[in-house]
Amino acid sequence: MSVLTQYFNTKHNTAPFSQIKIEDYVPAFQEGIALAKAEIDAIVNNPDEPTFENTIVAMDFSGDILDRLSSIFFNLNSAETNDEMQKIAQEVSPWLSEFGNDIRLNAELFARVKTVYDQKESLGLNPEQTTLLDKKYKSFSRNGANLPEDKKNKLREIDKELSKLSLQFGENVLAETNNFELHLTDEKDLSGLPEGTIEAARLLAKNQEKEGWIFTLDHPSYVPFLTYADNRELRKKMAIAFGAKGFQKNEFNNEEIVLKIAKLRHERANLLGYKTHAHFVLEERMAESPEKVFSFLNDLLAKAKPAAQKEFAELTAFAKELDGIEQLEKWDGAYYSEKLKQQLFNLDDEKLKPYFQLEKVLDGAFTVAKKLYGLTFTEVFDIDKYHEEVTTYEVKDADGNLVSIFYADFFPRKGKRNGAWMTSFKSQYVKDGVNERPHISNVCNFTKPTETKPSLLTFNEVTTLFHEFGHGLHGMLANTVYPSLSGTSVYWDFVELPSQIMENWCYEPEALALFANHYETGEIIPIEYVQKIKESASFQEGLATLRQLSFGLLDMAWHGQDPTNITDLKTFETEQFANTQLYPDVKENAMSTAFSHIFQGGYSSGYYSYKWAEVLDADAFEYFHENGIFNEEIAKKFKDNVLSKGGTEHPMTLYKRFRGQEPKPEALLKRAGLL
């Protein structure tokens, strides 16, 4: 037996990272799949009549070894990958999708599930059990269990192909990101750039044994460059490289892959009796249908577009007055916005960063969680980690019971993908009377400490940390019986509520006082800075909203209609952006070829959910705001009805139980200054 397929004899049963060798993975997956198959066979061959316990519950707890192994492997493939890991991912992904299909297309297993499902009304199930039964039945019906044999086989082929294509898509984007660097040797090209960005670029060059400074398409390098670099030609070069990912005439081109993915998803939905991929996806979302999503997005668009146009006109006039720029281009947006913002608020990231030392911000998030939910976070040093930069914590409740293990992994490195995310190494569930606690991880890409400075965050990174920590709390506070309904296993358009609501505390003086201290003097962030952070939060909110809506509408365009006649990706995109476009188009660039959220992550037909969840989070935070941002009673309602409940009931039911009413968009529009 492999170290990866047995109970980990470690503290809190945490993953034994240091004992895992890369050659362990493939045999472990083979063994894990075999074990999971045997558990399914036992359910199918059970001579007893199918019951909720011996069929539905047994299924939910089957394959736990394989689940655990998959979460370890795929988490590391995102946070600590290498060529070998990527090869293994290519090898095992089709096995896993085939195994998933073996279950979903197992006629005898489905017959047992259907028998239980047909007696649903007479079983006296509680809401969580009812949800589990529905979910298990739909996992078959939505995956072709009611189809004739030939169509089932077609479905298998499509799923196998899709799993390969999305992996290839992601690898191409990563390769394009890694293949580009801007190597500067002339100091005057650094004009305008913050000291920290320059220092990081120098370090990067030094590590490659080169003179000068190296800038990359990784966010901690790319974003400050586009925001601050005075050299317009170099900004243009960076922006075009960033926008050309997957859209260049080379081996990493994603155009065909995107068209194939869209068409296969559509074909799959049709096979299952749905009009489009979006109809299929949205059946299992709060939004319920493409029509509702389009009307939601277009309604917000109508409110945001006039504000965006006005802001764009102001920005254009400002750039012309400042530098005689006749036509604002995409590589000018962040640069002149930052300059205008400084002029209006006299507040830039460099002024704020000294108050946001990473360790203190993290402590601040911990303190907020303590004030709201009674949690304490204690760093521990006897839990295995997959990289020396990871820190590990035991999370306990007010009575000293273990709530969760928490892993924090905050700095960029070669084998780590861009962005920020929350994930889990072990789910929460209740088995044999034991409440198994979860192991949760937050992964980000913040600027590393240097020889002279600790890691100092931009305000945007502060909100990112709080955002991922909010997802983390959703995982940590999980308290459900069944693993598949636990933690963040909720509808996609509900999953961003716990994360986005946490960002609100970053704007509150009462919360900032807990962690925003100058890293050298210890001075608390001046109140006028806090006022300006609040005021500037809605700065150019029209433009930001328009941008988000344009992504959501592009996603719906790919998935909410028949894509079979799309021949040219760029032409199609240009048509979709027509209604939201303010900047001139850049012919060398495309969005879809690196739109990882929808072609690699799980956001296809779901990108709107960021805005949807903003409506929820603004409405929910309003409730705190009216009653005190650390109001324990409301925090308890949020914990009991949202954070701990996972996907056990319909999200709208849970939300109304917390809030006493359905969410209204007014709070969001007010916060965004769009009312």
C-alpha positions in Angstrom: 0.0 0.0 0.0 1.3 3.5 -0.9 1.8 6.1 1.8 -0.9 8.0 -0.1 -3.7 5.4 0.1 -3.7 4.7 3.8 -4.8 6.5 6.9 -2.1 9.1 7.5 -0.6 8.3 10.9 0.3 12.0 11.5 -0.9 14.8 13.8 -4.6 15.4 13.0 -4.2 13.0 10.1 -2.6 15.8 8.1 -1.0 15.0 4.7 2.5 13.6 5.0 4.1 15.8 2.4 7.7 15.0 3.2 7.1 11.3 2.7 5.5 11.6 -0.7 7.8 10.8 -3.7 6.8 11.8 -7.2 6.9 8.2 -8.3 4.2 7.4 -5.7 1.4 9.2 -7.5 0.6 7.0 -10.5 0.5 3.7 -8.6 -1.5 5.5 -5.8 -4.1 6.7 -8.3 -4.3 3.1 -9.7 -4.8 1.7 -6.3 -7.2 4.5 -5.2 -9.4 4.0 -8.2 -9.4 0.2 -7.6 -10.5 0.7 -4.0 -13.2 3.2 -4.9 -14.5 0.8 -7.6 -14.6 -2.0 -5.1 -16.7 0.2 -2.8 -19.1 1.0 -5.6 -19.4 -2.7 -6.5 -20.2 -3.5 -2.9 -23.1 -1.0 -3.0 -24.4 -2.4 -6.4 -24.1 -6.0 -5.3 -25.7 -5.5 -1.9 -28.5 -8.2 -1.8 -30.7 -6.0 0.5 -33.4 -3.7 -0.8 -31.9 -0.2 -1.7 -32.3 2.2 1.2 -31.1 5.8 1.9 -28.3 4.4 4.2 -27.0 1.5 2.2 -27.1 3.3 -1.2 -27.1 7.1 -0.9 -25.0 7.5 2.2 -22.7 4.6 1.3 -22.0 6.3 -2.1 -21.3 9.7 -0.5 -18.6 8.1 1.8 -17.2 5.9 -0.9 -13.9 6.8 -2.6 -12.6 8.9 0.3 -9.1 7.6 -0.2 -9.1 8.6 -3.8 -10.7 12.0 -3.0 -7.9 12.7 -0.4 -5.2 11.6 -2.8 -6.7 13.7 -5.7 -6.9 16.8 -3.5 -3.3 16.5 -2.4 -2.0 15.9 -6.0 -4.0 18.6 -7.8 -3.4 21.1 -5.0 0.3 20.6 -5.4 0.0 20.7 -9.2 -1.3 24.2 -8.7 1.0 25.4 -5.9 4.2 23.4 -6.4 4.3 21.8 -9.8 7.0 20.7 -12.2 7.2 19.0 -15.6 6.8 15.6 -14.1 3.7 16.6 -12.1 2.2 18.0 -15.2 2.9 14.8 -17.1 1.2 12.8 -14.3 -1.8 15.2 -14.4 -2.1 14.5 -18.2 -1.9 10.8 -17.5 -4.3 10.5 -14.5 -7.0 13.1 -15.5 -8.5 10.9 -18.1 -8.6 8.0 -15.7 -10.4 10.1 -13.2 -13.0 11.3 -15.6 -13.5 7.8 -16.9 -13.9 6.5 -13.3 -16.5 9.3 -12.7 -18.3 8.3 -15.8 -18.2 4.6 -14.8 -20.1 5.6 -11.7 -22.5 8.0 -13.4 -23.3 5.6 -16.2 -23.6 2.5 -14.0 -27.1 1.3 -14.8 -27.4 -1.0 -11.8 -26.2 1.7 -9.4 -28.6 4.2 -10.9 -31.5 1.7 -10.6 -30.8 1.5 -6.8 -30.6 5.3 -6.5 -33.8 5.7 -8.5 -35.6 3.2 -6.3 -34.7 5.3 -3.2 -35.4 8.6 -5.1 -38.9 7.4 -6.1 -39.8 6.8 -2.4 -38.4 10.2 -1.4 -41.7 11.5 0.0 -42.2 8.6 2.3 -38.7 8.4 3.8 -39.1 11.1 6.4 -35.8 12.7 5.5 -34.4 15.9 7.0 -33.4 18.8 4.7 -29.8 17.8 4.5 -30.7 14.2 3.6 -33.2 15.4 1.0 -30.5 17.6 -0.6 -28.1 14.6 -0.6 -30.7 12.4 -2.3 -31.5 15.0 -4.9 -27.9 15.6 -5.6 -27.1 11.9 -6.0 -30.0 11.4 -8.3 -29.1 14.4 -10.4 -25.5 13.4 -10.6 -26.8 10.5 -12.7 -29.6 12.2 -14.6 -27.5 15.2 -15.5 -24.7 12.9 -16.7 -26.7 10.7 -19.0 -28.0 7.9 -16.9 -31.4 8.1 -18.6 -29.7 8.0 -22.1 -29.6 4.9 -24.4 -26.2 3.1 -24.6 -24.9 4.7 -27.8 -25.4 8.2 -26.4 -23.8 7.2 -23.1 -20.7 6.2 -25.0 -20.7 9.5 -26.9 -20.9 11.3 -23.6 -17.9 9.4 -22.3 -15.9 10.4 -25.3 -16.8 14.1 -24.9 -15.9 14.1 -21.2 -12.6 12.5 -21.8 -11.8 15.0 -24.5 -12.9 18.0 -22.4 -10.8 17.0 -19.5 -7.7 16.8 -21.7 -8.5 20.1 -23.5 -8.9 22.1 -20.3 -5.6 20.8 -19.0 -3.9 21.6 -22.2 -5.5 25.1 -22.2 -4.1 25.8 -18.7 -0.6 24.5 -19.5 -0.5 26.7 -22.6 -1.4 29.8 -20.6 1.3 28.9 -18.0 3.9 28.3 -20.7 3.0 31.7 -22.3 3.3 33.4 -18.9 6.7 31.9 -18.2 8.0 32.4 -21.7 7.8 36.2 -21.6 10.2 38.5 -19.8 11.0 42.2 -20.1 14.7 42.5 -19.4 15.7 46.1 -18.8 19.3 47.4 -18.4 18.8 51.1 -18.7 17.8 52.7 -15.4 15.8 55.4 -17.0 13.3 52.8 -18.2 12.4 52.3 -14.5 11.0 55.8 -14.2 7.8 55.9 -12.1 8.1 52.3 -10.7 7.8 51.8 -7.0 11.0 50.9 -5.1 9.7 47.5 -4.1 8.8 46.5 -7.7 12.3 47.6 -8.9 13.9 45.6 -6.1 11.9 42.5 -6.9 12.9 42.8 -10.6 16.5 43.2 -9.7 16.4 40.1 -7.5 14.8 38.2 -10.4 17.6 39.2 -12.7 20.2 38.4 -10.1 18.7 34.9 -9.7 19.1 34.4 -13.4 22.6 35.8 -13.2 21.7 38.7 -15.4 22.4 42.4 -15.2 19.6 44.9 -14.7 16.0 44.1 -14.0 13.5 41.5 -15.2 9.7 42.0 -15.3 7.3 39.2 -16.0 3.6 38.6 -16.7 3.1 37.3 -13.1 0.7 39.7 -11.3 3.1 41.1 -8.6 5.4 42.2 -11.5 2.9 42.9 -14.2 0.3 45.0 -12.3 2.7 47.5 -10.8 4.5 47.9 -14.2 1.2 48.8 -16.0 0.2 51.0 -13.2 3.3 53.0 -12.6 5.9 52.7 -15.5 6.2 56.1 -17.2 7.6 54.6 -20.4 4.4 54.2 -22.5 6.1 52.0 -25.2 7.2 49.5 -22.5 3.7 49.5 -20.9 2.4 48.8 -24.4 4.9 45.9 -24.9 3.9 44.4 -21.5 0.2 44.8 -22.1 0.3 43.3 -25.6 2.3 40.3 -24.3 -0.2 39.8 -21.5 -3.2 40.0 -23.8 -1.6 37.8 -26.4 -1.4 34.7 -24.1 -2.7 31.7 -26.1 -3.3 33.9 -29.1 0.1 33.8 -30.8 1.1 31.7 -33.8 3.1 29.2 -31.8 2.6 25.8 -30.2 0.8 27.3 -27.2 -2.1 28.8 -29.3 -5.4 28.2 -27.6 -7.8 29.3 -30.3 -8.7 25.9 -31.6 -8.9 24.6 -28.0 -11.4 27.2 -27.0 -13.6 26.6 -30.1 -13.4 22.8 -29.4 -14.3 23.2 -25.7 -17.3 25.5 -26.4 -18.6 23.1 -29.1 -18.1 20.0 -27.1 -19.9 21.6 -24.1 -22.8 22.5 -26.3 -23.0 19.0 -27.8 -22.9 17.5 -24.3 -25.7 19.7 -23.1 -27.8 18.8 -26.2 -27.2 15.1 -25.6 -28.6 15.5 -22.1 -31.7 17.4 -23.4 -30.6 20.9 -22.6 -30.7 23.8 -25.1 -27.2 25.0 -24.3 -24.3 24.5 -21.9 -25.6 27.5 -19.8 -29.1 25.9 -19.5 -27.4 22.8 -18.2 -25.1 24.6 -15.7 -27.6 27.1 -14.4 -30.2 24.5 -13.4 -27.9 24.0 -10.4 -27.4 27.7 -9.5 -29.2 30.3 -7.7 -29.8 32.2 -11.0 -31.5 29.1 -12.5 -31.5 30.1 -16.2 -29.6 32.0 -18.9 -32.5 34.4 -19.3 -32.2 35.4 -15.7 -28.5 35.9 -15.9 -28.7 38.0 -19.1 -31.4 40.1 -17.5 -29.3 40.5 -14.3 -26.1 41.5 -16.2 -27.9 43.8 -18.6 -29.8 45.5 -15.8 -26.5 46.2 -14.0 -25.0 47.3 -17.4 -27.8 49.8 -17.9 -27.0 51.3 -14.4 -23.2 51.2 -14.8 -22.6 52.2 -18.4 -23.4 55.9 -18.1 -21.1 56.1 -15.1 -18.4 54.2 -16.9 -18.7 56.5 -20.0 -18.5 59.6 -17.8 -15.4 58.2 -16.0 -13.7 57.3 -19.3 -14.3 60.8 -20.6 -12.8 62.2 -17.4 -9.8 59.9 -17.7 -9.3 60.8 -21.4 -9.4 64.5 -20.7 -7.0 64.0 -17.8 -4.4 62.1 -19.9 -4.6 64.7 -22.6 -4.1 67.6 -20.2 -1.2 65.8 -18.4 0.7 64.3 -21.3 -1.1 65.3 -24.5 -2.4 61.8 -25.1 -5.0 62.0 -27.9 -6.3 58.4 -27.6 -6.4 56.4 -24.4 -5.2 52.8 -25.1 -5.6 49.7 -22.9 -2.0 50.1 -21.6 -2.9 53.7 -20.4 -5.9 52.8 -18.3 -4.2 51.7 -15.0 -1.5 54.3 -15.4 -3.7 57.4 -15.7 -6.3 56.0 -13.3 -3.6 55.8 -10.7 -2.4 59.3 -11.4 -5.9 60.7 -11.4 -6.7 58.8 -8.2 -3.5 60.3 -6.6 -4.6 63.8 -7.7 -8.1 63.4 -6.3 -7.2 61.5 -3.1 -3.5 61.9 -2.8 -3.3 58.3 -1.9 -1.2 55.7 -3.6 -0.2 52.1 -2.9 3.3 53.2 -1.9 1.9 55.4 0.8 -0.3 52.7 2.2 2.0 49.7 1.9 4.1 50.4 5.0 0.9 50.0 7.0 0.2 46.6 5.5 2.9 44.2 6.6 1.8 40.7 5.5 2.2 39.1 9.0 0.1 41.8 10.6 -2.6 41.7 8.0 -2.9 38.0 8.4 -3.1 38.5 12.2 -5.8 41.1 11.5 -7.8 38.5 9.6 -7.4 36.1 12.5 -8.5 38.8 15.0 -11.6 39.6 12.9 -12.4 35.9 12.9 -12.0 35.7 16.7 -14.2 38.7 17.3 -16.9 37.4 15.0 -16.8 33.6 15.5 -14.6 33.1 18.6 -11.8 31.4 16.6 -8.1 31.4 17.6 -5.2 30.6 15.2 -2.0 29.3 16.7 1.0 28.6 14.5 2.3 25.1 14.8 5.6 23.6 13.7 5.0 19.9 13.9 2.7 19.5 10.8 4.3 18.5 7.5 4.2 21.1 4.7 4.9 20.9 1.0 7.2 23.9 0.8 9.3 25.7 3.5 7.4 29.0 2.8 4.1 27.5 4.0 2.9 28.3 7.5 0.6 26.0 9.4 -2.0 26.8 12.1 -4.3 25.0 14.5 -7.7 26.7 14.6 -9.7 26.3 17.8 -13.1 27.5 19.0 -13.8 29.4 22.2 -14.0 26.1 24.1 -10.6 25.0 22.8 -11.9 22.3 20.4 -10.1 21.8 17.1 -12.0 23.5 14.3 -9.6 23.1 11.5 -6.0 23.0 10.3 -5.0 26.0 8.2 -2.2 26.2 5.7 -1.0 29.6 4.3 1.2 29.8 1.2 1.8 33.4 0.2 4.7 34.0 -2.2 5.2 33.5 -5.9 7.7 30.8 -7.1 8.4 28.9 -10.3 6.0 26.0 -9.8 3.0 28.0 -8.7 0.3 29.3 -10.8 -0.8 32.9 -10.8 -3.6 34.4 -8.7 -5.0 33.5 -5.3 -7.3 30.7 -4.2 -8.6 28.7 -1.3 -8.6 24.9 -1.3 -8.8 22.0 1.0 -6.6 18.9 1.7 -9.3 17.2 3.7 -13.1 17.7 3.9 -15.2 18.0 7.0 -17.9 15.3 7.7 -19.4 13.3 10.5 -18.6 9.5 10.5 -19.2 6.9 13.2 -20.2 9.7 15.5 -16.9 11.6 15.0 -16.9 15.1 13.5 -13.9 15.0 11.2 -12.4 18.4 10.9 -11.2 20.0 7.7 -7.7 20.9 6.5 -7.9 24.2 4.6 -5.4 26.1 2.6 -5.0 29.7 1.2 -2.6 30.2 -1.6 -1.6 33.7 -2.9 1.1 35.5 -4.8 2.3 38.4 -2.7 5.6 40.3 -2.9 8.3 38.4 -1.1 10.2 40.0 1.8 13.5 41.5 0.5 16.9 41.9 2.3 15.7 45.3 3.6 11.9 45.0 3.9 9.2 42.6 5.1 6.5 41.6 2.7 4.3 44.8 2.3 0.9 44.5 0.7 -0.9 46.8 -1.6 -4.4 47.6 -0.4 -5.7 45.4 -3.2 -3.6 42.5 -1.9 -5.1 43.2 1.6 -8.6 42.7 0.3 -7.4 39.6 -1.7 -6.0 38.1 1.6 -9.3 38.7 3.4 -11.3 37.4 0.4 -9.5 34.0 0.3 -9.6 33.9 4.1 -13.4 34.3 3.8 -13.5 31.2 1.6 -11.2 29.6 4.2 -13.7 30.3 7.0 -16.5 28.7 4.9 -14.3 25.6 4.7 -13.1 25.7 8.3 -16.5 26.3 10.0 -18.2 23.6 7.9 -20.5 21.5 10.1 -22.4 19.0 8.0 -22.8 15.2 8.0 -22.0 14.4 4.4 -18.7 15.2 2.8 -20.2 16.2 -0.6 -22.4 18.9 1.0 -19.6 20.3 3.3 -17.9 23.6 3.3 -17.6 25.4 -0.1 -19.6 22.6 -1.8 -22.4 25.1 -2.6 -23.8 26.6 -5.8 -21.2 28.6 -7.7 -23.1 31.8 -7.5 -23.3 31.5 -3.7 -19.7 30.4 -3.1 -18.3 34.0 -3.4 -20.6 35.4 -0.6 -18.4 34.3 2.4 -15.3 35.5 0.6 -16.6 38.8 -0.7 -18.3 39.8 2.6 -14.9 39.5 4.4 -13.4 42.3 2.1 -15.9 44.8 3.7 -14.0 44.7 7.0 -10.9 46.1 5.2 -12.6 49.4 4.8 -13.8 49.8 8.4 -11.7 52.0 10.7 -12.6 49.7 13.6 -11.1 46.7 11.8 -8.1 48.5 10.3 -7.1 49.7 13.8 -6.5 46.0 14.6 -3.7 45.5 12.0 -2.8 48.5 9.9 0.3 49.6 11.8 3.4 51.1 10.2 6.0 48.3 10.0 8.8 50.6 11.2 7.1 53.0 13.6 4.2 51.0 14.7 1.9 54.0 14.1 -1.7 53.1 13.4 -2.8 54.1 9.9 -3.9 57.8 9.9 -7.7 58.2 9.9 -7.5 60.5 6.8 -6.0 57.6 4.9 -8.9 55.4 6.0 -11.3 58.0 4.9 -9.6 58.2 1.5 -9.5 54.4 1.2 -13.3 54.4 1.7 -13.9 57.3 -0.7 -11.5 55.9 -3.3 -13.1 52.5 -3.1 -15.9 53.6 -5.4 -13.4 55.5 -7.7 -14.1 54.5 -11.3 -16.5 51.8 -10.0 -18.5 52.3 -13.2 -15.5 51.3 -15.3 -14.7 48.3 -13.0 -18.3 47.2 -13.1 -18.4 47.5 -16.9 -15.2 45.4 -17.1 -16.7 42.6 -14.9 -20.0 42.7 -16.8 -18.1 42.4 -20.1 -16.4 39.2 -18.9 -19.7 37.8 -17.7 -21.4 38.6 -21.0 -18.5 37.0 -22.9 -18.8 33.8 -20.9 -22.6 33.7 -21.5 -22.0 34.3 -25.2 -19.7 31.3 -25.4 -22.1 29.1 -23.5 -25.7 30.5 -23.7 -26.1 30.0 -27.4 -25.2 27.5 -30.1 -21.4 28.0 -30.8 -21.2 25.7 -33.8 -21.1 28.5 -36.3 -18.3 30.4 -34.6 -15.3 30.1 -36.9 -13.1 33.0 -35.8 -12.5 33.5 -32.1 -11.3 37.1 -32.4 -14.3 38.2 -34.6 -16.7 36.6 -32.2 -15.1 38.3 -29.2 -15.2 41.7 -30.8 -18.9 41.3 -31.5 -19.5 40.4 -27.8 -17.5 43.3 -26.5 -19.2 45.9 -28.7 -21.7 46.9 -26.0 -19.1 47.3 -23.2 -16.1 48.5 -25.1 -14.5 51.9 -24.4 -10.9 51.4 -25.3 -9.8 50.7 -28.9 -9.4 47.1 -29.8 -5.8 45.6 -29.8 -5.6 43.3 -32.8 -2.7 41.2 -31.3 -4.8 40.4 -28.3 -7.7 38.1 -27.3 -9.4 37.5 -24.0 -10.8 34.0 -24.4 -7.5 32.3 -25.1 -6.3 33.0 -21.6 -9.8 33.2 -19.9 -8.8 30.4 -17.5 -11.8 30.9 -15.2 -14.1 29.6 -17.9 -12.0 27.3 -20.0 -9.9 25.7 -17.2 -11.6 26.5 -13.9 -15.2 25.8 -13.0 -16.7 29.2 -14.0 -18.1 28.3 -17.4 -21.6 30.0 -17.5 -20.8 31.2 -14.0 -18.6 34.3 -14.4 -21.7 36.4 -13.6 -21.6 35.0 -10.1 -18.9 37.5 -9.0 -21.4 40.3 -9.5 -24.3 38.2 -8.2 -22.4 37.5 -5.0 -21.5 41.2 -4.7 -25.2 41.9 -4.5 -25.4 39.3 -1.8 -22.3 40.5 0.1 -23.3 44.2 0.0 -26.8 43.3 1.2 -25.4 41.0 4.0 -22.8 43.5 5.2 -25.4 46.2 5.3 -27.0 44.1 8.0 -23.7 44.1 10.0 -23.2 47.7 9.3 -26.6 48.7 10.7 -25.9 46.8 13.9 -22.2 47.0 14.5 -19.5 45.3 12.3 -18.5 43.0 15.2 -22.1 42.3 16.3 -21.9 38.8 17.7 -25.6 38.0 17.3 -25.5 38.7 13.5 -22.1 36.9 13.2 -23.7 33.9 14.9 -26.6 34.0 12.4 -24.2 34.2 9.5 -22.1 31.3 10.9 -25.1 29.1 11.7 -27.1 29.7 8.5 -24.3 30.3 5.9 -20.8 29.4 6.9 -21.5 26.1 8.6 -24.3 24.8 6.4 -22.4 24.2 3.2 -24.7 23.0 0.4 -27.2 21.3 2.7 -30.1 23.5 1.6 -31.0 25.8 -1.3 -28.8 29.0 -0.9 -31.8 31.3 -1.0 -33.4 29.5 1.9 -30.2 29.8 3.9 -29.7 33.5 3.0 -33.3 34.4 3.9 -32.9 32.6 7.2 -29.8 34.7 8.0 -31.1 38.0 6.6 -34.9 37.7 7.0 -35.4 38.7 3.3 -34.2 38.2 -0.2 -31.1 40.3 -1.2 -31.7 43.7 -2.8 -29.2 45.3 -5.3 -29.6 48.7 -3.7 -26.8 48.1 -1.1 -24.4 47.3 -3.9 -25.3 50.2 -6.1 -25.0 52.5 -3.1 -21.6 51.1 -2.1 -20.4 51.4 -5.7 -21.6 55.0 -5.9 -23.8 54.1 -8.9 -27.1 55.2 -7.3 
